[in-house]
Amino acid sequence: MNKIETPLLAIAGNGDKAADPREVKFAAQNVKSQDVKYINFSKKNGYSNDYGHLDLNLGINAKKEVYSEIYKWLKNRTEK
């Protein structure tokens, strides 16, 4: 992990049983990159649901909530 220097957007769903959000956050906190963002898609963080693993791609609100966050993150890096 400490060799990763590229920008990283780490996303997790609070209801994810396959990729525990705590593990995703740990990974994001332990890369060498200075450009890291971690998002936990959960009701607590203002999203419509505690996203599960497949919900991040296929959930009813994934396009509106998850995809829009990914788009914003990518767009911010192409405009620099």
C-alpha positions, 0 to 999 in steps of 0.5 A: 500500500505504501507504494501507491502514489497515484490519486485515489478515490476510495468508496465504501458502502456502510452496508457492504459485507464483502468490502468492510468500510473500515478496511477500505478506509484503512487502505485509503489512509495507508497509501503514499499518495497525497491525493486521497479521498474516502467516501462512505455511502451511508445514511449517516453521511447524508446518502439515501441508504447504507449502500451494500457492495453491489449497491455502489454500482447497481443501486437505485440511487447509484447514478445520482449519488455514487456516480456523481461523486466519482464524476466530480472527483475525476472532473476536479483532476482533469481541470488542474 
